[in-house]
Amino acid sequence: QVQLEESGGGLVQPGGSLRLSCVFSGFSRDDYAIAWFRQAPGKEREGVSCFASGGNTDYADSVKGRFTISRDNDKKTFYLQMNNLTPNDTGEYSCAADVNVGTGRLPCLLSHRIYDYWGQGTQVTVSS
C-alpha cells in the first residue's frame, strides 16, 4: 500500500526558510513521480514542484529560484527546500505520487489530476 507522510511545516517570517519532508513507502519500483502541491484558503490547489525517478524536475513559475526539490539517497524521502518565503507561500502543502508504469521516464507534471496517492498535508504559514 503506497503511503506518503509529510512533515516540516510551521510558522516562519517573510524571508525565512523551511524544509518539508515527504516519506514515500509501500512501493519498491524505481519508476514514479512525486510532486508537492499547496492550497491556500479560498484558492485552488497549485502544483509547486515535481520529481520523476528518472531525474526530471519541474517548478511552478512562482517558486523558481526559491524552492528546490530533492531526494534522499535511500530514495524514500523527498524534500522541498523553501527559501525567501513570502506570505503568498502560505498554505497546506501535500506530497503526492504517480506510480503508473513508465511514469519515471517521462517529464513530471504539476497537474493534481494525475496523482493517485496523497499525504495528509502539512501547514506552512508565512507571517510576521
C-alpha positions as CSV (number, residue, x, y, z in Angstrom):
1,Q,0.0,0.0,0.0
2,V,1.5,3.3,-1.1
3,Q,1.7,5.8,1.7
4,L,3.1,9.3,1.9
5,E,3.7,11.3,5.1
6,E,4.7,15.0,5.2
7,S,6.4,16.9,7.9
8,G,8.3,20.1,8.4
9,G,5.6,22.8,8.2
10,G,5.3,25.6,10.6
11,L,5.2,29.4,11.1
12,V,8.0,31.4,9.5
13,Q,8.7,35.1,9.0
14,P,8.8,36.5,5.5
15,G,12.3,36.0,4.0
16,G,12.8,32.8,6.1
17,S,13.2,29.2,5.1
18,L,11.6,25.8,5.7
19,R,12.4,22.3,4.6
20,L,9.4,20.0,4.1
21,S,9.9,16.2,4.1
22,C,7.8,13.5,2.4
23,V,8.4,9.9,3.3
24,F,7.3,7.6,0.5
25,S,6.6,4.0,1.4
26,G,4.9,0.8,0.2
27,F,6.4,1.0,-3.3
28,S,9.7,-0.5,-4.4
29,R,9.9,0.1,-8.2
30,D,12.1,3.0,-9.2
31,D,9.5,4.3,-11.6
32,Y,7.3,7.0,-10.2
33,A,6.8,10.7,-9.9
34,I,6.5,12.7,-6.7
35,A,5.0,16.2,-6.6
36,W,4.4,18.9,-4.0
37,F,1.1,20.8,-4.1
38,R,-0.2,23.6,-1.9
39,Q,-3.6,25.1,-1.3
40,A,-4.4,28.3,0.4
41,P,-7.8,29.1,1.9
42,G,-10.2,30.1,-0.8
43,K,-7.8,29.2,-3.6
44,E,-7.4,26.3,-5.9
45,R,-4.7,23.6,-5.4
46,E,-1.5,24.6,-7.0
47,G,1.4,22.4,-8.2
48,V,4.6,23.6,-6.7
49,S,7.3,21.2,-7.8
50,C,7.7,17.6,-9.0
51,F,10.4,14.9,-9.4
52,A,10.4,11.9,-11.7
53,S,12.5,9.0,-10.7
54,G,14.5,9.3,-14.0
55,G,15.7,12.6,-12.7
56,N,13.4,15.2,-14.3
57,T,12.2,18.0,-12.1
58,D,9.9,21.0,-12.6
59,Y,8.8,24.0,-10.7
60,A,5.9,26.5,-10.8
61,D,7.0,29.9,-12.0
62,S,6.1,31.4,-8.7
63,V,8.7,29.4,-6.8
64,K,11.5,29.0,-9.4
65,G,14.8,30.1,-7.9
66,R,13.5,29.9,-4.3
67,F,12.3,26.2,-3.9
68,T,14.3,23.1,-4.5
69,I,13.0,19.5,-4.7
70,S,15.4,16.7,-3.9
71,R,15.5,13.0,-3.0
72,D,17.4,11.3,-0.2
73,N,19.9,8.6,-1.1
74,D,17.5,6.0,0.2
75,K,15.1,7.1,-2.5
76,K,12.3,7.1,0.1
77,T,12.4,10.6,1.4
78,F,11.8,13.7,-0.6
79,Y,12.4,17.2,0.4
80,L,11.2,20.6,-0.6
81,Q,13.6,23.3,0.5
82,M,11.8,26.6,0.5
83,N,13.8,29.8,0.7
84,N,12.9,33.5,0.8
85,L,9.4,32.7,1.7
86,T,6.6,35.3,1.3
87,P,3.0,35.4,2.7
88,N,1.9,34.2,-0.8
89,D,3.6,30.9,0.0
90,T,1.2,30.2,2.9
91,G,-1.0,27.1,2.5
92,E,-1.3,23.5,3.2
93,Y,1.5,21.6,1.4
94,S,0.9,18.0,0.3
95,C,3.0,15.5,-1.4
96,A,1.6,13.1,-4.0
97,A,2.7,10.1,-6.0
98,D,2.1,8.8,-9.5
99,V,3.2,5.1,-9.7
100,N,1.9,4.2,-13.1
101,V,4.3,2.1,-15.2
102,G,6.6,4.3,-17.2
103,T,6.0,7.5,-15.2
104,G,9.5,7.8,-14.0
105,R,10.9,8.0,-17.6
106,L,8.7,10.9,-18.6
107,P,8.8,14.6,-17.6
108,C,6.9,15.0,-14.4
109,L,3.8,17.1,-14.4
110,L,2.2,19.6,-11.9
111,S,-1.4,18.6,-12.6
112,H,-3.0,17.2,-9.4
113,R,-5.3,15.1,-11.6
114,I,-2.6,12.5,-12.5
115,Y,-1.5,11.7,-8.9
116,D,-3.2,8.8,-7.3
117,Y,-1.7,8.8,-3.8
118,W,-1.6,11.7,-1.4
119,G,-0.3,12.5,2.1
120,Q,-2.3,14.3,4.8
121,G,-0.5,17.6,4.3
122,T,1.5,20.0,6.5
123,Q,0.7,23.6,7.1
124,V,3.1,26.4,6.2
125,T,2.3,29.9,7.4
126,V,4.5,32.8,6.4
127,S,3.7,35.8,8.6
128,S,5.4,38.5,10.6
